[in-house]
């Protein structure tokens, strides 16, 4: 079985400040981890992934995420938030032994205020 | 440009009607997925298909049906047995097997029961 938890429904930050969106996971085998972003009434867009290798992964739009195996976490970060980063963010996981479906978290709404 | 096309963008269904949502991809992806998104509940998997002429039920398959007669197409039928079909429906695709390194999503179909 595999699962994802995004403990915060909402994250608010001021523009220019660093942001963190939290994600923890549970999976059998080695995890493949993903972050997606969704703007209103749109599909999800891929941001970044961790498959193997360096624990710090860099993705689109200046986002990065750090894989922490001992804490089973994959938090999304950005050093300086923009108002345009305001959106709904989803973390997803699948096991390296599962060639099929990913499991998604419930999403975190990020609001960046000017 | 390669991508996934979902149609229609908005769909209205009367009580007791079956409706079919279209999903077409030109990415040459093997696997395709249908998710349902409700406010505050994240994405829930309805059906998925990893190869032509084969598909599996996801977590909430009751009241839905699919077919996969062509690699490019994975239509979803919402039947009259689905008691609460109002939701945002997302189709996704990915390379099959161990090369499943993240999904590409369509722009979604918003279904409303009237």
Interface residues (C-beta under 8 A of the other chain):
Chain A: X9 X32 X34 X36 X41 X42 X43 X44 X45 X46 X49 X51 X90 X92 X94 X96 X99 X100 X101 X102 X104 X105 X106 X107
Chain B: X4 X6 X31 X33 X35 X40 X41 X42 X43 X45 X48 X50 X56 X58 X88 X90 X92 X96 X97 X98 X100 X101 X102 X103 X104 X105 X106 X107 X108 X110
